C-alpha cells in the first residue's frame, strides 16, 4: 500500500512546525521554502490538519500555523487519518464507526466474506499500530542528531583551516629564533664522531702490538 502525497507532505509540515515550537507561528510560505513543497497545496493540507485540531492558525502580519498541543501528545496515526481518512489497505475493506474492518462482500446475499480478509486485517493492524506508537516528538527527535552531525561536519574543515595560519606563524617564529646551524657546531660534531671512530679501533691496535 502507498500513502498519497497528502500524507507525505502533511507529515513534513507537522514535523517542520514541531521543530519550531517556541518560535511563534510559522507561515506556510516559510514551510514551503524550507521543505521544497508547493505553497498552494499546503493550504489544502493545513485546512485538513486544522479541522482535526492538530494545528491552529493566527492571522495578521506575524501570523501562521503552530501545533495545537505538544508534539509528544500527537500520534502519527492522528496525522495520517486527518490527511488520508481511515487507513485501509485495499478499497474493498473499509473501517466502520468503531474502527473495525468490514469486507464489502459481507451482508450481500449469496456471498461469504472474502477469505483474504484476515490477511488485510493484519496488514492494517500493523500499520495502525506503528503509527499509533510513534509520536510527532519521536519523529522530530530522530532527525535532530543527524542534522547536528551534518552541521559539525561542515564546521570541521573551516575550523582546521582557521588554525593553519596560526600554526604557520608559530613555525616561522621558532625558525627565526633558532637561526641557521653554525659552521663551528657542525665541525665540532664531526670532530666528536671522528674521535669516537678512532677510539673504537684502539683495542685491535693494542692486540696487534702485543
C-alpha positions in Angstrom: 0.0 0.0 0.0 1.2 3.5 -0.8 0.2 6.7 1.0 -0.6 9.7 -1.1 1.3 13.0 -1.2 -1.3 14.3 1.3 0.2 12.1 4.0 3.8 12.6 2.8 3.6 16.4 2.6 1.3 16.8 5.6 3.7 14.8 7.9 6.6 17.0 6.7 4.5 20.1 7.5 3.8 18.8 11.0 7.4 17.9 11.6 8.5 21.3 10.5 6.1 23.0 12.9 7.2 20.7 15.7 10.8 21.7 15.1 9.9 25.4 15.5 8.0 25.2 18.8 8.6 28.3 20.9 9.4 30.5 17.9 5.8 31.6 17.2 3.5 30.9 14.3 5.1 29.8 11.0 3.7 30.9 7.7 3.1 28.2 5.0 5.3 30.2 2.7 8.2 29.6 5.1 7.4 25.9 5.4 7.1 25.6 1.6 10.5 27.2 1.0 12.2 25.1 3.7 10.7 21.8 2.6 10.6 22.4 -1.1 6.8 22.0 -1.3 4.1 23.8 -3.4 2.5 26.6 -1.2 -0.9 26.2 -2.8 -1.1 22.5 -1.9 0.0 23.2 1.7 -3.1 25.5 2.1 -5.3 22.5 1.4 -3.3 20.2 3.8 -3.3 22.9 6.6 -7.1 23.1 6.4 -7.4 19.3 7.0 -4.9 19.5 9.9 -6.8 22.5 11.4 -10.2 20.6 11.2 -8.6 17.7 13.0 -7.5 20.2 15.7 -3.8 19.3 15.2 -2.7 22.8 14.3 -4.0 26.3 15.0 -3.7 29.4 12.9 -3.2 33.1 13.6 -4.0 35.9 11.2 -2.0 39.0 10.7 1.4 40.2 9.6 3.1 37.8 12.0 0.5 35.1 11.6 0.9 31.5 10.6 0.5 28.0 11.9 1.6 26.2 15.1 0.9 22.9 16.8 -2.4 22.9 18.8 -0.8 20.7 21.5 2.7 19.4 22.5 4.4 17.2 19.9 4.6 14.3 22.3 0.8 14.2 22.6 0.3 14.0 18.8 0.5 10.5 17.3 1.3 9.9 13.7 -1.9 7.9 13.4 -3.9 11.1 14.1 -1.9 13.0 11.5 -2.3 10.4 8.8 -6.0 9.9 9.5 -6.5 13.7 9.3 -4.9 13.7 5.9 -5.9 10.3 4.3 -9.0 9.3 6.2 -9.4 5.9 7.8 -6.5 3.6 7.0 -7.5 0.6 4.9 -5.0 -1.5 2.8 -7.4 -2.1 -0.1 -10.6 -0.5 -1.4 -12.9 -3.4 -0.7 -12.2 -3.3 3.0 -13.4 -0.3 5.0 -13.4 0.7 8.6 -16.8 1.2 10.4 -17.5 3.8 13.1 -15.8 1.7 15.7 -12.6 1.2 13.6 -13.3 -2.4 12.8 -12.7 -3.5 9.2 -15.6 -4.6 7.1 -15.4 -6.6 3.9 -17.5 -5.2 1.1 -19.0 -8.7 0.4 -20.3 -9.1 4.0 -24.1 -8.8 4.2 -24.6 -9.5 0.5 -27.0 -12.4 -0.3 -25.2 -15.4 -1.6 -21.7 -14.1 -0.8 -19.5 -15.1 2.1 -16.7 -12.8 3.4 -13.6 -12.9 1.3 -11.1 -15.4 2.7 -8.3 -12.8 2.4 -9.9 -10.5 5.0 -7.7 -12.0 7.7 -4.6 -11.0 5.7 -5.6 -7.4 5.1 -6.9 -7.0 8.7 -3.4 -7.9 10.0 -1.7 -5.6 7.5 -4.0 -2.8 8.5 -3.4 -3.6 12.2 0.4 -3.5 11.8 0.3 -0.1 10.0 -2.1 1.5 12.6 -0.1 0.1 15.5 3.2 1.5 14.1 1.6 5.0 13.5 -0.1 4.9 17.0 3.1 4.1 18.8 5.1 6.9 17.2 4.5 10.5 18.2 5.4 13.6 16.4 8.1 14.2 19.0 9.7 10.9 18.2 9.8 11.8 14.5 11.5 15.2 15.2 13.9 13.8 17.8 15.2 11.2 15.4 16.1 13.9 12.9 18.0 16.1 15.4 21.2 14.1 15.8 21.6 13.7 12.1 21.2 17.5 11.5 23.6 18.2 14.3 26.2 15.8 12.9 25.9 17.4 9.4 26.4 20.9 11.0 29.5 19.7 12.8 30.9 18.1 9.7 30.5 21.3 7.7 32.2 23.3 10.5 35.2 21.0 11.0 37.0 21.9 7.7 36.5 25.6 8.5 38.0 25.1 12.0 41.0 23.3 10.7 41.5 26.0 8.0 41.3 28.7 10.6 44.1 27.1 12.7 46.6 26.7 9.8 47.8 30.4 9.6 48.5 30.4 13.3 50.5 27.2 13.1 52.5 28.5 10.2 53.2 31.8 12.0 54.4 29.8 15.1 56.6 27.7 13.0 58.2 30.7 11.4 58.8 32.3 14.8 60.6 29.2 16.1 62.7 29.0 13.0 63.8 32.7 13.3 64.6 32.3 17.0 66.8 29.2 16.4 68.5 30.6 13.4 70.6 28.6 10.9 73.1 26.0 12.2 76.5 27.5 13.0 79.5 26.1 11.0 81.6 25.7 14.2 78.9 23.4 15.7 79.0 21.2 12.6 82.8 20.9 12.8 82.6 20.0 16.5 80.0 17.4 15.8 82.2 15.9 13.1 85.3 16.0 15.3 83.5 14.1 18.1 82.3 11.5 15.6 85.9 11.1 14.2 87.3 10.7 17.7 84.7 8.1 18.6 85.6 6.2 15.5 89.3 6.2 16.3 88.6 5.1 19.9 86.6 2.1 18.6 89.7 0.8 16.8 92.2 1.0 19.6 91.6 -2.4 21.2 92.5 -4.1 17.9 95.7 -2.0 17.6 96.8 -2.9 21.2 96.3 -6.7 20.5 98.4 -6.4 17.3 101.3 -4.7 19.1 101.3 -7.4 21.7 
